[in-house]
Amino acid sequence: MSDDADLLERAAGGDHTAFGALVRRHTPRMYRVALRITGCAAEAEDVVQDSWLAAWRSLAGFRQEAAVSTWLYRVVTNSALALLRRRRPTISLDAPDPASTLDSPSLAVPGPEGRVVRAEEVDAVLRAIGRLEVSQRVPLVLRELEGLSYEEVAEVLDVNVVALRSRLHRARSALLAELARSRTTSCGVTPRTR
């Protein structure tokens, strides 16, 4: 299996097979990012298609200063943000099965009841993330859900690491507040306002 840089170089030279290998290798990850940013499966599919078209058009301009995967994260993030700017300010919660979205063995609870509880918890977190402002949602998705390093996320978003850490702090605080608000309203308790 060729590494990404080799595939990209061959694709830039017109090798459609190499580009197809990149598409097969990176589309699932790009789709997850697009889905988590847009909150809508149909829009995420459009974003991924737009991203691959943009990537194909800019192959010759890729200078290999970053990893190919980081470059593709940037392309899909920019495509998703462009879509959000064009659409009306509504959030669709059309998401895949929550239990398959955040697979983490440390959170696994044995038995069917545990899987149901975990799926509900994951669903609540994904819905809360979907309600965050885009400026908070995007770095949170890339860092916490996709597992990119601080440096990679900073590069994708074209900010320095200090600014990124500040954005992530605000995003995490907003997510916790959103989860608390969701929990209190679902229990019939009206949250206090300050």
N, C-alpha and C positions, 0 to 999 in steps of 0.2 A: 504494500500500500504506500503510495507516494505521500510525502509530507505536503502540507498546505502550500508552502512557499514554492515548491517545485510545481505543484498543480497550477498555482496562480501564474507562474512564469510561462508554463506551457499554454495555459488558456489565453494569456495576453498575446501569445504568438499565433493564436487562431485555432488552438486545439479544443474543439467542442467536447470531446470526451473528457478531457481534464476538467473543463468547466462543469460538466455534468457530475463528475465525482465530487467537486466542491459543493455543488447544490445538494447532492444526496447526503453528504457528510454534515452540512451546517443548517439545512432547512429546519429540522426539528427544534434546534436551539433558538433559531431566529423566530420561529413561530411562537415559541413560549414567551419570548421577550415581547413580541408584538401583541400577543393576547393579553399579557399582564399590563401592558401600557394602555391598550385601547379598551380592554374589557369586553371585546366582542369577537367571536370566532370568525365571522365573515369578514370583518374589517381586518383582522389579523392576517387572514389569507391574502387579502388584497395588499397589505403592507409588505408581506414577504415577497409577493410577485414583483411589486414595485422596487423592492430592495435588490432583487436579483437583476432586474433590468438596469438599475442604476449601477450596480457592481459591474455588470458586463460592459456598460458604456465607459466606465472609468478604469478598466483594467490597465490600460497603458499608463495611466497617471499614478498608479500605486507605487510608492517609492520604497516599500518594505522597511519603513522606519518602525513600524509596529507589526505585531503578529497579525496574520491574516484573520484569525478569529476576532481580534480586537477591532480591526478595520470593519469586518462584517457586523459586529455589534453596533458600531457607530452608524453604519449605513441603515440598518434596520431601526435603530433608535430614531434617527433623523426622519426616516420615512413615517414612522408611527407618530412622531410629533407633528409632522406636516399634515397628516390626516386629522389629528385632533384639532389643529388650527382651522381646518376647513369645515369641520362638522359642527353641528349645533352642540351646545354644552349640556349633553345628557350622557349618562353613563349606563351602558348595557351590562348586565351581569350574566350574559350568555357565556358561561365558562364550562370547560370540560369537567369530568368527574373530579371533585376536589381531592378525593383520596389518592388519585394518581398524580396530582400536581406537585405536591410537596412530599416526596418520598424521603423520609429520614428514619433510619433504624432506631435512633435514640427516642423517637416519639411513638414508636409502635406499641400498641396496647393489644395483648392477645385476645382472641375470641371475637365473635361477631359483634357483640355489644361494644367492645373496645373500638372496632373498626368503624362502627356507626358514629360513636362519640368523636373519634378522631376526624372523620370526614366532616362532621358538623363544625368542629373547631377550625379545620383548615378552610372550610367554606366561609366561616365568619371572618377569618383573617383576610382571605382573598377579596371578600366584599368590602371590608374596611380599606384595604389597599386601593380598591377601585374608586373609593370615595375621596381619596387624598387628592390634593392639587397635583397637577402633572409634574411640577418642579420638585415635588417630594416623592411622587410615585416612581419616576424613572430611576433615580439613583438607588432607591430601595429595591426595586426589582432587579437591577443589575448586580448590586452587591449582595443582598441577602437571599434572593431567590435563584439567581444565576451563578452566584459564587465567584464573581470576578474580584480581583484584588482591588484595593483602593486606587492603585496606580492605573490599572486598566480602566476602571470606571471613570477616573479623572480624564484619561485620554479620550475615551468615548464621548464624554460630555464637554471636552475642551475647557476644563477648569483645572486649577491646581488642587493638590491633595488637601490642603488646608480648607479651601472653599468646599470641597466635596465632603469632608468630615463634618463641617458645619451644616451642610444640607442634609446629610444623613442623620445628624442629631435631631434636627427639626422634624425630619420625616418620621423617625422612630417615636418622637414625642407625640406627633400628630396621630400616628397609628395607634399608640396606646390610648390616647384620648378618644379616638373613634371607636376602639374596641370597648372601652369603658362605657361610652354613650350607648353603644349597641346592646351591651349586656344589661344596662339599667332599664332601657326602654323595652327590651324583650321580657323583662321580669315585671313589667307594670309599674316601675318606679320612674318618676319624672326626674331627669337630672337637674341639679341646681345650676343656675347661671350666676355668674359673678357680676 
